[in-house]
Amino acid sequence: MTPASATPADPARLYALVPCAGVGERAGASGPKQYAPLGGRSLVAHTLAALAHVARLHATLVVLSPTDAQFERHAPHFAGWVSRRGGVSRAQTVANGLDELAARGAQVQDWVLVHDAARCLVRPEWIDALIDACLDDPVGGLLALPLADTLKAERDGRSMATIDRHAKWQAQTPQMFRLGALREALARAGAAVTDESSAMEALGHAPKLVPGSLENLKITYPADFDLAERLLRTR
């Protein structure tokens, strides 16, 4: 279960990696959803502001599409690292970002916290809770929520079966793994994986589930913007 590259006795730095190369077609925005406005600034600006308040992060890397010409305008106060090496899938974008971190001096035992640009309501204290839970863990882990709703299997718009929700969790981000182990996992899993923990699971590892928050939602559909606006107003 322990990744070969994990050496907890070694000093390890923590890095954040934000894949930001998608187009967000389901969100209904006029452009990439990470640049859509929310409460006076872009989604990604909210995300990066939260990461900037996590004192234990050595650096934050944002991975953009090679043709992205908008980021600096929508995140004018970002003081971290930027790479325009995004791939055709999230998995490829993250893998390219890990290569970039390694090129900038990150070591195989260093921790990488991968966080969705569109989870813009994340709070620094949730990220710190993940770090506290995983820093001495042999594998790493992710923020997640135990499922409360009844699950249905659908075919042609009709419910065909009810799925047992016992011991099922909804994955969130950040997801925190050592750079070397995650690079290996993504290389073996391929582009089809939708998050980092599934790549680690495919190698036989069992990432730790760290309770997150309902507010840590990912902006995916048009209605999510209204919900996020209301949540922001209550803070």
C-alpha positions in Angstrom: 0.0 0.0 0.0 2.9 2.3 0.6 4.2 4.1 -2.6 7.8 3.2 -3.3 8.7 6.9 -3.5 7.2 7.8 -0.2 9.9 8.4 2.4 8.2 10.1 5.4 11.5 10.5 7.2 12.8 12.9 4.6 11.9 16.6 4.7 9.2 17.3 2.2 7.8 20.5 0.8 4.2 21.0 -0.1 3.1 22.3 -3.5 -0.3 23.2 -4.9 -1.1 22.3 -8.5 -4.2 23.9 -10.2 -5.2 22.4 -13.5 -6.8 25.3 -15.4 -6.8 24.2 -19.1 -10.4 23.2 -19.5 -13.2 24.9 -21.3 -16.1 24.1 -19.0 -18.7 23.5 -21.6 -21.4 22.4 -19.1 -21.2 25.6 -17.1 -22.9 27.7 -19.9 -20.4 30.5 -19.5 -19.3 32.6 -22.6 -15.8 31.3 -22.2 -13.7 29.0 -20.0 -15.7 28.8 -16.7 -12.6 29.4 -14.6 -12.6 33.0 -15.8 -16.3 33.6 -15.3 -17.1 36.3 -12.7 -18.3 35.5 -9.2 -18.6 38.2 -6.6 -16.5 40.7 -8.4 -13.6 38.4 -9.5 -13.0 35.3 -11.5 -13.5 31.7 -10.2 -9.8 31.0 -10.4 -9.0 34.2 -8.6 -11.1 33.1 -5.6 -9.4 29.7 -5.7 -5.9 31.1 -5.8 -6.6 33.6 -3.0 -7.6 30.7 -0.7 -4.4 28.8 -1.6 -2.3 31.9 -0.9 -3.5 31.8 2.7 -2.2 28.3 3.3 1.2 29.1 4.9 2.7 25.6 4.5 2.5 25.6 0.7 5.9 26.2 -0.8 4.5 27.3 -4.1 1.4 27.1 -6.3 1.6 26.1 -10.0 -1.3 26.9 -12.4 -1.3 24.8 -15.6 -3.0 26.5 -18.5 -3.8 25.6 -22.1 -0.9 26.4 -24.4 -3.2 29.0 -26.2 -4.5 30.6 -23.0 -4.1 34.4 -23.3 -6.5 35.4 -20.5 -5.1 34.1 -17.2 -3.1 37.1 -16.2 -6.0 39.4 -16.8 -8.4 37.3 -14.7 -5.9 36.6 -11.8 -3.9 39.8 -11.7 -2.7 39.3 -8.1 -1.4 35.8 -8.5 2.3 35.6 -7.5 2.9 31.9 -8.0 4.1 29.8 -11.0 2.4 29.5 -14.4 2.9 26.9 -17.0 1.2 26.7 -20.4 1.5 22.9 -20.7 -2.1 21.8 -20.3 -3.1 18.6 -22.1 -6.3 17.4 -23.8 -7.5 15.8 -20.5 -7.4 16.7 -16.9 -5.1 13.7 -16.2 -2.6 14.9 -18.9 -2.7 18.4 -17.6 -1.9 17.3 -14.1 0.9 14.9 -15.3 2.4 17.8 -17.3 2.1 20.0 -14.2 4.0 17.4 -12.1 6.8 17.4 -14.8 6.9 21.2 -14.5 7.2 21.0 -10.7 10.0 18.5 -11.0 11.8 20.8 -13.5 11.4 23.7 -10.9 13.1 21.6 -8.2 10.4 19.6 -6.5 11.5 16.2 -5.3 9.8 12.8 -5.6 9.0 12.8 -1.8 7.4 16.3 -1.9 3.6 16.5 -1.5 1.4 17.9 -4.3 -2.1 19.1 -3.6 -4.1 19.1 -6.8 -7.1 21.4 -6.7 -9.8 22.2 -9.2 -9.8 25.8 -10.4 -13.6 25.7 -10.3 -13.8 24.7 -6.6 -13.6 28.4 -5.9 -15.2 28.4 -2.4 -12.5 26.3 -0.8 -11.3 27.6 2.5 -7.7 27.7 3.7 -8.7 25.8 6.9 -10.1 22.9 4.9 -6.8 22.6 3.0 -4.9 22.8 6.3 -7.1 20.0 7.7 -6.2 17.8 4.7 -2.5 18.5 5.2 -2.8 17.7 8.9 -4.5 14.4 8.1 -2.2 13.3 5.4 1.3 14.7 6.2 2.3 11.5 8.0 0.2 9.1 5.9 2.1 6.6 3.7 -0.3 7.2 0.8 -2.0 10.6 1.0 -5.6 11.4 0.6 -8.4 13.7 -0.4 -11.2 15.9 0.8 -14.5 14.0 0.4 -18.1 13.8 1.7 -20.1 10.6 2.6 -23.1 10.4 0.3 -26.4 11.2 1.9 -28.7 11.0 -1.1 -30.3 7.9 -2.6 -28.5 6.9 -5.8 -30.2 5.8 -9.0 -29.0 4.0 -12.0 -30.5 5.5 -15.2 -31.2 4.4 -18.7 -32.9 6.6 -21.3 -33.9 9.1 -18.7 -35.6 6.6 -16.4 -34.5 5.1 -13.1 -33.7 1.5 -13.5 -32.2 0.6 -10.1 -31.3 2.0 -6.7 -27.6 1.8 -5.8 -26.5 1.1 -2.2 -25.0 4.3 -0.9 -23.4 2.6 2.1 -19.7 3.5 2.4 -19.7 5.6 -0.7 -18.2 9.1 -0.7 -18.2 12.0 -3.1 -14.7 13.0 -4.0 -13.6 16.7 -3.7 -10.3 18.5 -4.0 -7.6 19.1 -3.0 -6.2 15.6 -3.4 -2.7 15.3 -1.8 -0.1 12.7 -2.9 3.7 12.6 -3.2 5.0 13.8 -6.5 6.8 10.6 -7.4 4.0 8.3 -6.6 1.4 10.4 -8.4 3.5 10.7 -11.5 3.8 6.9 -11.7 0.1 6.4 -11.0 -1.0 8.8 -13.7 1.5 7.4 -16.2 0.1 3.9 -15.7 -3.6 4.9 -15.5 -3.8 6.9 -18.7 -6.0 9.8 -19.7 -9.3 8.3 -18.7 -9.0 8.9 -14.9 -11.1 11.7 -13.6 -9.2 12.4 -10.4 -5.8 11.7 -8.8 -7.1 9.3 -6.2 -8.5 6.9 -8.9 -5.1 6.7 -10.4 -3.6 5.9 -7.1 -6.3 3.3 -6.4 -5.5 1.6 -9.7 -2.0 0.9 -8.4 -3.4 -0.7 -5.3 -3.1 2.2 -2.9 -5.9 3.3 -0.6 -6.0 7.1 -0.2 -7.3 8.5 3.0 -10.8 10.1 3.0 -10.7 13.4 4.9 -14.2 14.9 5.6 -14.7 18.1 3.5 -17.6 20.5 3.3 -20.8 20.8 1.3 -19.6 24.4 0.4 -16.6 23.0 -1.4 -18.7 22.6 -4.5 -17.3 22.5 -8.1 -18.9 25.0 -10.4 -20.2 22.7 -13.2 -23.7 23.8 -14.3 -25.2 27.3 -14.8 -27.3 27.0 -11.6 -24.1 26.5 -9.6 -23.1 30.1 -10.1 -26.3 31.3 -8.3 -25.6 28.9 -5.4 -22.0 30.0 -5.1 -23.0 33.7 -5.1 -25.4 33.0 -2.2 -22.8 31.2 -0.3 -20.3 34.0 -0.8 -22.7 36.5 0.6 -23.1 34.5 3.8 -19.4 34.6 4.5 
